[in-house]
Amino acid sequence: MDFPDKMDMENERVLKLIFPDGVPDNLRGNPELDNYLAKLGTCKVEQLKKEQTRLAEEARTILEQTQDLAISNYRTFITTAENSRSIFSEFLRSEQQLDTLVSKLPDLSVQCDRFLQDSAELNEQRRLNSITLQKNAQLLEVLELPQLMERCIREGRYEEALELAAYATRLGQHQGHIPVVKSIVRSVEALWHTMLVQLVAQLRTDLQLPKCLQIVGYLRRMQAFGDNELRLKFLQARDAWLTSCLEAIPTGDAQQHLSKTIEITRINLFNIITQYRAIFPEEEGTLKTQSSLRPLQGVSCNGDRLFQAWLHNKINDFLQTLERDLQLGVGSVETVLGQCMYFGLSFSRVGADFRALMAPIFVGVIRRRFESSVEQVDEQFERELEKYTLINKVALHSHARKHVDPEQESYAPPETLLDFYPLAALCNGYLSALNELGLCAPLALATDVTRCLQHSLQQAAQRVLAFYRQEQQAFAGSEREAFVRLCSCLAYDLVPYIQRCIHGVFPPQSLTVHLGISLLQLEQQQLTYLQQTRILEPLKHLLPTKALVQPQEKVMEAQPSVGVPVPAEG
């Protein structure tokens, strides 16, 4: 339908007629304007002509009414105006404040976020503090772990200390990221090392087997050393203690020092061996040391070789001390020998019999002491012979020899030696040396003792010959006769008597048993037999014709066999 469109066009024409300059802005879109135009459309011409007048009259009426209303309500209008103005001012101020508020809202939002974070942290801290307060007793136990472990170590309660260390290790594995826990773990580790040092230091003290087992058990549980390292640490610690005990022995008296060293070494070394085998039982039965210990070459740090090397060193140290003290001089070699043999025999129970290693030391010391004694006898004989004179020397004892059974012969020196003081002094010197040797006479020294006396008697014969050459020109008949008796006493009394004494110290039957030969072979080899012909060679032209020796002591011109082994007795 085109009717609404026609109405619009007519309204437009009417508007142009009413408002030739255009519709005012305040009337545009006003619905009353459209209603008024529609009303005008229904009016007749007469009404339209009167419409202007009516409108003017109506406007005048409205104006009058307005004036009457304003006059009657002027106060209200004034108040309304003032209120409007006030409200407008308030709205302006509110707008400004709103602008300010809007500008500060971002900062407020940031501060609120920060407050929320801080409050959340505070709440979390408050929660943690509450939990901490509830767990106060447990936390104190954790915080006091280092002090508790230190007290346990100081009081020797190592079992508890190990449990605390294990607990601290587990705590560090689970809560190691916490600084306090990390600090506690470091403190416990430091105390753990202190306990390790203290346990090793206790091994350097006098300990019984149960205590040793306990300490090594703690060290094994600490797992600070491997098996071989633990063996080495144990031996080093016990060696340090043994060394300190030996160093504490006074060194003023060699006899006392050696006796004390033997006793301390025997007791303590045996205890250490017992402790070692009890602590490391897998090594039991592996020590197969023979009676003669050999040096261990290329000993590796493992198992029984480590222990054998250590034991070998300890025995070597003892042998060095033994040799050194014996060289310094001890009063009774036989006493020391008995102690040492008992020492070596007791160690045979642990497979370390080292008596064969001590035998050469004692043999060498006894030989040197005997040779020194014989040298002093030779010097004394030379001094006595230099001041000796044959004037008025009358024979007081018979020189006739009595042939008796050698088994019934006495070891008393011949009385004829009393006629010649140098020979008597020489015989007494030999007897003193042989008596001292007889207290402890190893069969290994039989040939050495015989050779030493052989040499001494040869020197004595040489000195007697020198005495004759020096004094013969002044000899009277009686003096020459006395000198012949002196030579005869040396040849037919002193030399056979010394031979008998040698066999008294070293019985031929004992030598044959040890060497596995007969008496005839022993005599043929000239073992423990003096070569009397060689001894008397310088004086043979001065001696009267007479058999030099008894038939059973026939002199052999052959040299003694060198290198025949003579084992040590005992």
C-alpha positions as CSV (number, residue, x, y, z in Angstrom):
1,M,0.0,0.0,0.0
2,D,1.1,3.5,-0.9
3,F,-0.9,5.3,1.8
4,P,1.8,5.7,4.4
5,D,4.2,6.9,1.8
6,K,1.7,9.5,0.7
7,M,1.2,10.6,4.3
8,D,4.9,11.1,4.7
9,M,5.1,13.2,1.6
10,E,2.2,15.3,2.7
11,N,3.8,15.8,6.1
12,E,6.9,16.9,4.4
13,R,5.1,19.5,2.3
14,V,3.3,20.7,5.4
15,L,6.5,21.0,7.3
16,K,8.1,23.0,4.4
17,L,5.1,25.3,4.5
18,I,5.3,25.8,8.2
19,F,9.0,25.9,8.5
20,P,10.3,27.3,5.2
21,D,13.8,27.5,6.7
22,G,13.8,24.0,7.9
23,V,12.6,22.1,10.9
24,P,14.3,23.2,14.1
25,D,16.6,20.7,15.6
26,N,14.6,20.5,18.8
27,L,11.5,19.3,16.9
28,R,13.1,16.7,14.8
29,G,12.0,13.2,15.8
30,N,9.4,14.5,18.2
31,P,6.4,12.1,18.0
32,E,4.1,15.0,19.0
33,L,5.0,16.8,15.8
34,D,3.8,13.9,13.8
35,N,0.6,13.7,15.8
36,Y,0.0,17.4,15.3
37,L,0.6,17.2,11.6
38,A,-1.9,14.3,11.5
39,K,-4.4,16.5,13.4
40,L,-3.9,19.3,11.0
41,G,-4.7,17.0,8.2
42,T,-8.1,16.4,9.6
43,C,-9.0,20.2,10.0
44,K,-11.1,22.1,7.7
45,V,-10.0,25.4,6.1
46,E,-11.9,27.5,8.6
47,Q,-10.2,25.6,11.3
48,L,-6.8,26.0,9.7
49,K,-7.4,29.8,9.5
50,K,-8.2,29.9,13.1
51,E,-5.4,27.6,14.0
52,Q,-2.8,30.3,14.2
53,T,-5.0,32.4,16.4
54,R,-5.7,29.4,18.6
55,L,-2.1,28.6,18.9
56,A,-1.3,32.1,19.8
57,E,-4.1,32.2,22.4
58,E,-3.0,28.9,23.7
59,A,0.6,30.1,23.9
60,R,-0.5,33.2,25.8
61,T,-2.5,31.1,28.1
62,I,0.3,28.8,28.8
63,L,2.7,31.7,29.4
64,E,0.3,33.2,31.8
65,Q,-0.1,30.0,33.6
66,T,3.6,29.6,33.7
67,Q,4.0,33.1,35.1
68,D,1.3,32.4,37.7
69,L,3.0,29.2,38.5
70,A,6.4,30.8,38.8
71,I,5.0,33.6,40.9
72,S,3.2,31.2,43.2
73,N,6.1,28.7,43.3
74,Y,9.1,31.0,42.9
75,R,10.7,29.7,46.1
76,T,10.4,26.2,44.8
77,F,12.0,27.2,41.5
78,I,14.8,29.0,43.3
79,T,15.3,26.1,45.5
80,T,15.2,23.8,42.5
81,A,17.6,26.0,40.6
82,E,20.0,26.1,43.6
83,N,19.6,22.3,44.0
84,S,20.2,21.8,40.3
85,R,23.3,24.0,40.4
86,S,24.5,22.2,43.5
87,I,23.7,18.8,42.0
88,F,25.6,19.9,38.8
89,S,28.6,20.9,40.9
90,E,28.5,17.7,42.8
91,F,28.2,15.8,39.6
92,L,31.3,17.6,38.2
93,R,33.2,16.9,41.4
94,S,32.1,13.3,41.3
95,E,33.1,13.0,37.7
96,Q,36.6,14.4,38.6
97,Q,36.9,11.9,41.5
98,L,35.7,9.2,39.3
99,D,38.4,10.1,36.8
100,T,41.0,10.1,39.6
101,L,39.6,6.7,40.8
102,V,39.8,5.3,37.3
103,S,43.4,6.5,36.9
104,K,44.3,4.8,40.2
105,L,42.5,1.6,39.7
106,P,45.5,-0.2,37.9
107,D,47.8,0.6,40.8
108,L,45.1,-0.5,43.2
109,S,44.7,-3.7,41.2
110,V,48.5,-4.3,41.4
111,Q,48.6,-3.6,45.1
112,C,45.7,-5.9,45.7
113,D,47.4,-8.7,43.8
114,R,50.5,-8.1,45.8
115,F,48.5,-8.0,49.0
116,L,46.9,-11.3,48.0
117,Q,50.4,-12.8,47.4
118,D,51.8,-11.5,50.7
119,S,48.7,-12.6,52.6
120,A,49.1,-16.1,51.0
121,E,52.7,-16.2,52.0
122,L,51.9,-15.1,55.5
123,N,49.2,-17.7,55.7
124,E,51.6,-20.3,54.5
125,Q,54.2,-19.2,57.0
126,R,51.6,-19.1,59.7
127,R,50.7,-22.6,58.7
128,L,54.3,-23.8,58.7
129,N,54.9,-22.1,62.1
130,S,51.8,-23.9,63.4
131,I,53.1,-27.2,62.1
132,T,56.6,-26.4,63.5
133,L,55.1,-25.7,66.9
134,Q,53.2,-29.0,66.7
135,K,56.4,-30.9,65.6
136,N,58.7,-29.0,68.0
137,A,59.9,-32.2,69.8
138,Q,60.7,-34.1,66.6
139,L,62.5,-31.0,65.2
140,L,64.6,-30.7,68.3
141,E,65.7,-34.3,67.9
142,V,66.8,-33.6,64.3
143,L,68.5,-30.4,65.2
144,E,70.4,-32.0,68.1
145,L,71.7,-34.9,66.0
146,P,75.3,-33.4,65.9
147,Q,75.4,-32.7,69.6
148,L,74.0,-36.1,70.4
149,M,76.4,-37.9,68.1
150,E,79.4,-36.0,69.6
151,R,78.3,-37.0,73.1
152,C,78.0,-40.6,72.0
153,I,81.5,-40.5,70.5
154,R,82.9,-38.8,73.6
155,E,81.4,-41.4,75.9
156,G,82.4,-44.3,73.6
157,R,78.9,-45.4,72.7
158,Y,79.8,-46.1,69.1
159,E,76.8,-48.4,68.4
160,E,74.4,-45.4,69.0
161,A,76.7,-43.1,67.0
162,L,76.6,-45.4,64.0
163,E,72.8,-45.5,64.2
164,L,72.7,-41.7,64.3
165,A,75.0,-41.5,61.3
166,A,72.9,-43.9,59.4
167,Y,69.7,-41.9,60.2
168,A,71.4,-38.6,59.2
169,T,72.4,-40.2,55.9
170,R,68.9,-41.3,55.1
171,L,67.6,-37.9,56.2
172,G,70.1,-36.2,53.8
173,Q,69.0,-38.5,50.9
174,H,65.3,-37.5,51.3
175,Q,65.6,-33.9,52.6
176,G,69.0,-32.9,51.4
177,H,67.7,-29.8,49.6
178,I,66.8,-28.2,52.9
179,P,69.7,-25.9,54.1
180,V,69.2,-26.8,57.8
181,V,69.2,-30.6,57.0
182,K,72.2,-30.1,54.7
183,S,74.1,-28.4,57.5
184,I,73.2,-31.2,60.0
185,V,74.3,-33.8,57.5
186,R,77.7,-32.1,57.1
187,S,78.2,-31.8,60.8
188,V,77.4,-35.5,61.3
189,E,79.8,-36.4,58.5
190,A,82.5,-34.5,60.2
191,L,81.8,-36.3,63.5
192,W,81.7,-39.6,61.5
193,H,85.3,-38.9,60.4
194,T,86.2,-38.0,64.0
195,M,84.8,-41.3,65.2
196,L,86.8,-43.2,62.5
197,V,90.0,-41.6,63.6
198,Q,89.2,-42.3,67.3
199,L,88.5,-46.0,66.6
200,V,91.8,-46.4,64.6
201,A,93.6,-44.6,67.4
202,Q,92.2,-47.1,70.0
203,L,93.8,-49.9,68.0
204,R,97.1,-48.3,68.9
205,T,96.5,-49.0,72.6
206,D,96.7,-52.1,74.8
207,L,93.6,-54.1,73.8
208,Q,92.2,-57.5,74.6
209,L,90.7,-59.7,72.0
210,P,87.0,-58.8,72.7
211,K,87.7,-55.1,72.5
212,C,89.6,-55.6,69.2
213,L,86.8,-57.6,67.7
214,Q,84.3,-54.8,68.8
215,I,86.4,-52.0,67.3
216,V,87.0,-53.8,64.0
217,G,83.3,-54.6,63.9
218,Y,82.6,-50.9,64.1
219,L,85.1,-50.1,61.3
220,R,83.6,-52.8,59.1
221,R,80.1,-51.3,59.6
222,M,81.4,-47.8,58.8
223,Q,82.6,-49.2,55.5
224,A,85.4,-46.7,55.4
225,F,88.0,-49.3,54.3
226,G,88.0,-52.3,52.0
227,D,88.9,-55.7,53.3
228,N,92.6,-55.4,52.5
229,E,92.8,-51.8,53.7
230,L,91.2,-52.8,57.0
231,R,93.8,-55.5,57.4
232,L,96.6,-53.0,56.6
233,K,95.1,-50.4,59.0
234,F,94.8,-53.1,61.8
235,L,98.4,-54.3,61.4
236,Q,99.7,-50.7,61.2
237,A,97.9,-49.7,64.3
238,R,98.9,-52.8,66.3
239,D,102.5,-52.4,65.0
240,A,102.6,-48.8,66.3
241,W,101.4,-50.0,69.7
242,L,104.0,-52.8,69.8
243,T,106.7,-50.3,68.7
244,S,105.8,-47.9,71.4
245,C,106.0,-50.7,74.0
246,L,109.5,-51.6,72.8
247,E,110.7,-48.0,72.7
248,A,109.6,-47.5,76.3
249,I,112.2,-50.2,77.5
250,P,115.2,-48.6,79.1
251,T,118.4,-49.0,77.1
252,G,120.9,-48.5,79.8
253,D,121.5,-52.2,80.6
254,A,121.8,-54.5,77.5
255,Q,120.9,-57.6,79.5
256,Q,117.8,-56.1,80.9
257,H,116.8,-54.4,77.7
258,L,117.2,-57.7,75.7
259,S,115.3,-59.7,78.4
260,K,112.5,-57.2,78.5
261,T,112.4,-57.0,74.7
262,I,112.1,-60.8,74.4
263,E,109.3,-60.9,77.0
264,I,107.3,-58.0,75.5
265,T,107.7,-59.1,71.9
266,R,106.8,-62.7,72.7
267,I,103.6,-61.8,74.6
268,N,102.4,-58.9,72.6
269,L,103.3,-60.3,69.1
270,F,101.5,-63.6,70.0
271,N,98.4,-61.6,71.1
272,I,98.4,-59.6,67.9
273,I,98.6,-62.8,65.8
274,T,95.7,-64.3,67.8
275,Q,93.7,-61.1,67.4
276,Y,94.4,-61.0,63.6
277,R,93.3,-64.5,63.1
278,A,90.2,-64.1,65.2
279,I,89.2,-60.9,63.3
280,F,90.0,-62.3,59.9
281,P,89.1,-66.0,60.3
282,E,89.3,-66.7,56.5
283,E,93.0,-66.5,56.9
284,E,93.2,-69.3,59.4
285,G,95.5,-72.1,58.4
286,T,97.1,-70.1,55.5
287,L,100.3,-69.2,57.4
288,K,102.6,-72.0,56.4
289,T,105.8,-70.5,57.5
290,Q,108.6,-73.0,57.8
291,S,111.1,-73.0,60.7
292,S,113.4,-70.9,58.5
293,L,111.6,-67.9,57.3
294,R,112.6,-66.5,53.9
295,P,112.3,-62.9,52.8
296,L,109.1,-62.3,50.9
297,Q,109.8,-60.7,47.6
298,G,107.1,-58.7,45.8
299,V,104.5,-58.9,48.6
300,S,101.2,-57.6,47.4
301,C,98.7,-56.0,49.7
302,N,96.3,-58.8,49.9
303,G,95.4,-61.6,52.3
304,D,97.9,-63.8,54.0
305,R,100.9,-62.4,52.1
306,L,100.4,-59.0,53.8
307,F,100.2,-60.6,57.2
308,Q,103.2,-62.8,56.5
309,A,105.2,-59.8,55.3
310,W,104.3,-57.9,58.5
311,L,105.2,-60.9,60.7
312,H,108.5,-61.4,58.8
313,N,109.4,-57.7,59.4
314,K,108.6,-58.0,63.1
315,I,110.8,-61.1,63.5
316,N,113.6,-59.3,61.5
317,D,113.3,-56.3,63.8
318,F,113.6,-58.6,66.9
319,L,116.6,-60.4,65.4
320,Q,118.3,-57.0,64.7
321,T,117.7,-56.0,68.3
322,L,118.9,-59.3,69.5
323,E,122.1,-59.1,67.5
324,R,122.7,-55.5,68.5
325,D,122.3,-56.1,72.3
326,L,124.4,-59.2,72.1
327,Q,127.2,-57.2,70.5
328,L,126.9,-54.6,73.2
329,G,127.5,-57.4,75.7
330,V,125.2,-59.4,78.0
331,G,126.2,-61.0,81.2
332,S,124.6,-64.4,80.6
333,V,124.3,-65.6,77.0
334,E,122.9,-68.9,78.0
335,T,120.0,-67.2,79.8
336,V,119.2,-65.1,76.8
337,L,119.5,-68.2,74.6
338,G,117.0,-70.1,76.7
339,Q,114.5,-67.2,76.5
340,C,114.9,-66.9,72.8
341,M,114.5,-70.6,72.2
342,Y,111.3,-70.6,74.3
343,F,110.2,-67.6,72.3
344,G,110.8,-69.3,68.9
345,L,109.2,-72.6,70.2
346,S,106.1,-70.8,71.4
347,F,105.7,-69.3,67.9
348,S,105.8,-72.7,66.4
349,R,102.1,-73.0,67.4
350,V,101.2,-70.3,64.9
351,G,103.6,-71.6,62.2
352,A,106.3,-69.1,62.8
353,D,109.2,-71.0,64.4
354,F,112.2,-68.8,63.8
355,R,114.7,-70.5,66.1
356,A,116.9,-71.4,63.1
357,L,117.3,-67.7,62.4
358,M,118.6,-67.0,65.9
359,A,121.1,-69.8,65.9
360,P,123.6,-68.1,63.6
361,I,123.4,-64.9,65.7
362,F,124.2,-66.8,68.9
363,V,126.9,-68.8,67.2
364,G,128.5,-65.7,65.9
365,V,128.4,-63.9,69.3
366,I,129.7,-66.9,71.2
367,R,132.5,-67.3,68.7
368,R,133.5,-63.7,68.9
369,R,133.4,-63.8,72.7
370,F,135.6,-66.9,72.8
371,E,138.0,-65.5,70.3
372,S,138.2,-62.2,72.3
373,S,138.9,-64.2,75.5
374,V,141.6,-66.2,73.8
375,E,143.2,-63.0,72.4
376,Q,143.3,-61.6,75.9
377,V,144.9,-64.8,77.1
378,D,147.6,-64.5,74.4
379,E,148.4,-61.0,75.3
380,Q,148.6,-61.9,79.0
381,F,150.9,-64.8,78.2
382,E,153.2,-62.5,76.1
383,R,153.4,-60.0,79.0
384,E,154.1,-62.8,81.6
385,L,156.8,-64.4,79.3
386,E,158.5,-61.1,78.8
387,K,159.1,-60.6,82.6
388,Y,159.7,-64.3,83.3
389,T,163.1,-65.7,84.3
390,L,164.4,-69.3,84.6
391,I,166.9,-68.5,87.4
392,N,166.7,-70.9,90.4
393,K,163.7,-72.7,88.9
394,V,163.7,-76.1,90.6
395,A,161.4,-78.9,89.5
396,L,158.8,-79.4,92.2
397,H,156.5,-81.8,90.3
398,S,157.3,-85.0,88.4
399,H,157.0,-85.0,84.7
400,A,156.3,-88.6,84.3
401,R,153.0,-89.2,82.6
402,K,150.6,-91.8,83.9
403,H,148.9,-93.8,81.1
404,V,145.3,-94.3,82.2
405,D,142.1,-95.0,80.5
406,P,141.0,-91.8,78.8
407,E,137.5,-92.3,80.0
408,Q,138.8,-92.1,83.6
409,E,141.0,-89.1,83.0
410,S,140.3,-86.1,85.1
411,Y,139.9,-82.6,83.7
412,A,142.1,-81.2,86.4
413,P,145.1,-79.3,84.9
414,P,148.5,-81.0,85.1
415,E,150.5,-80.1,88.3
416,T,153.6,-79.6,86.3
417,L,152.2,-76.4,85.0
418,L,152.7,-74.9,88.5
419,D,156.5,-74.9,87.9
420,F,156.1,-72.4,85.1
421,Y,153.8,-69.5,85.9
422,P,153.3,-68.2,82.2
423,L,152.2,-71.7,81.2
424,A,149.9,-71.9,84.3
425,A,148.4,-68.5,83.5
426,L,148.0,-69.6,79.9
427,C,146.2,-72.8,80.9
428,N,143.9,-70.9,83.4
429,G,143.0,-68.4,80.6
430,Y,142.1,-71.3,78.3
431,L,140.1,-72.9,81.0
432,S,138.2,-69.7,81.8
433,A,137.3,-69.3,78.1
434,L,136.3,-72.9,77.8
435,N,134.3,-72.9,81.0
436,E,132.4,-69.8,79.8
437,L,131.9,-71.5,76.4
438,G,130.8,-74.7,78.1
439,L,127.7,-73.0,79.6
440,C,126.4,-72.6,76.1
441,A,128.5,-74.5,73.5
442,P,126.9,-74.9,70.1
443,L,128.3,-77.8,68.2
444,A,128.6,-75.5,65.2
445,L,131.6,-73.9,67.0
446,A,133.5,-77.1,67.4
447,T,135.9,-76.5,64.5
448,D,136.1,-72.7,65.1
449,V,137.1,-73.3,68.8
450,T,139.6,-75.9,67.8
451,R,141.1,-73.6,65.1
452,C,141.2,-70.7,67.5
453,L,143.1,-72.7,70.2
454,Q,145.3,-74.2,67.5
455,H,146.3,-70.7,66.4
456,S,146.8,-69.5,70.0
457,L,149.0,-72.5,70.9
458,Q,151.1,-71.9,67.8
459,Q,151.6,-68.3,68.8
460,A,152.5,-69.5,72.3
461,A,155.1,-71.8,70.8
462,Q,156.5,-69.0,68.7
463,R,156.7,-66.7,71.7
464,V,158.5,-69.5,73.7
465,L,161.0,-69.8,70.8
466,A,161.5,-66.0,70.7
467,F,162.1,-66.1,74.5
468,Y,164.8,-68.8,73.9
469,R,166.5,-66.9,71.2
470,Q,166.6,-63.8,73.3
471,E,167.8,-65.5,76.5
472,Q,169.9,-68.5,75.3
473,Q,173.2,-66.7,75.3
474,A,172.8,-66.0,79.1
475,F,171.6,-69.5,80.0
476,A,173.4,-71.4,82.6
477,G,173.2,-75.2,82.8
478,S,170.3,-75.2,85.3
479,E,168.5,-72.5,83.3
480,R,168.8,-74.5,80.0
481,E,167.5,-77.6,81.8
482,A,164.6,-75.5,83.2
483,F,163.8,-74.2,79.7
484,V,163.8,-77.8,78.4
485,R,161.3,-78.7,81.1
486,L,159.2,-75.7,80.2
487,C,159.1,-76.8,76.5
488,S,158.3,-80.4,77.6
489,C,155.5,-79.1,79.9
490,L,154.1,-77.2,77.0
491,A,154.3,-80.0,74.5
492,Y,153.5,-83.1,76.7
493,D,151.2,-81.6,79.4
494,L,149.5,-78.4,78.2
495,V,148.7,-79.3,74.6
496,P,147.2,-82.8,75.4
497,Y,145.3,-81.3,78.3
498,I,143.8,-78.6,76.1
499,Q,142.9,-81.3,73.6
500,R,141.1,-83.3,76.4
501,C,139.3,-80.1,77.5
502,I,138.1,-79.5,73.9
503,H,136.6,-83.0,73.8
504,G,135.1,-82.3,77.2
505,V,133.3,-79.3,75.8
506,F,132.5,-81.0,72.4
507,P,132.3,-84.8,73.0
508,P,133.2,-86.7,69.9
509,Q,130.2,-89.0,70.4
510,S,127.8,-86.0,70.1
511,L,129.6,-84.8,67.0
512,T,129.3,-88.2,65.4
513,V,125.6,-88.4,66.1
514,H,124.9,-85.0,64.6
515,L,127.2,-85.5,61.6
516,G,126.2,-89.1,61.0
517,I,129.8,-90.3,60.9
518,S,132.0,-92.7,62.9
519,L,134.7,-91.7,65.4
520,L,137.4,-92.9,63.0
521,Q,136.0,-90.6,60.3
522,L,135.8,-87.8,62.8
523,E,139.5,-88.3,63.7
524,Q,140.5,-88.6,60.0
525,Q,138.8,-85.3,59.2
526,Q,140.6,-83.7,62.2
527,L,137.4,-82.3,63.6
528,T,138.0,-81.0,67.1
529,Y,141.6,-82.4,67.0
530,L,144.6,-80.2,67.5
531,Q,147.5,-80.5,65.0
532,Q,150.1,-80.9,67.7
533,T,152.9,-81.4,65.2
534,R,152.3,-78.0,63.7
535,I,151.9,-76.4,67.1
536,L,155.3,-77.8,68.3
537,E,157.1,-77.3,65.0
538,P,159.0,-74.2,66.2
539,L,160.2,-76.2,69.4
540,K,160.9,-79.6,67.9
541,H,164.7,-79.2,68.0
542,L,164.5,-78.2,71.7
543,L,162.3,-81.1,72.9
544,P,163.6,-84.4,74.2
545,T,162.8,-87.4,72.2
546,K,159.4,-88.6,73.4
547,A,156.0,-89.6,71.9
548,L,154.1,-86.4,71.6
549,V,150.6,-87.9,72.1
550,Q,148.9,-90.9,73.4
551,P,148.2,-93.7,70.9
552,Q,144.5,-92.9,70.6
553,E,145.4,-89.3,69.7
554,K,147.7,-90.0,66.7
555,V,148.5,-86.8,64.9
556,M,147.4,-86.5,61.3
557,E,149.5,-84.3,59.0
558,A,146.5,-83.6,56.8
559,Q,144.7,-80.3,57.1
560,P,141.2,-80.3,58.8
561,S,138.4,-80.6,56.3
562,V,136.9,-77.3,55.6
563,G,133.2,-76.9,55.0
564,V,132.0,-79.9,57.0
565,P,128.6,-78.7,58.3
566,V,128.3,-78.8,62.1
567,P,124.7,-77.9,63.2
568,A,124.0,-75.8,66.2
569,E,122.9,-77.7,69.3
570,G,119.5,-76.6,70.5
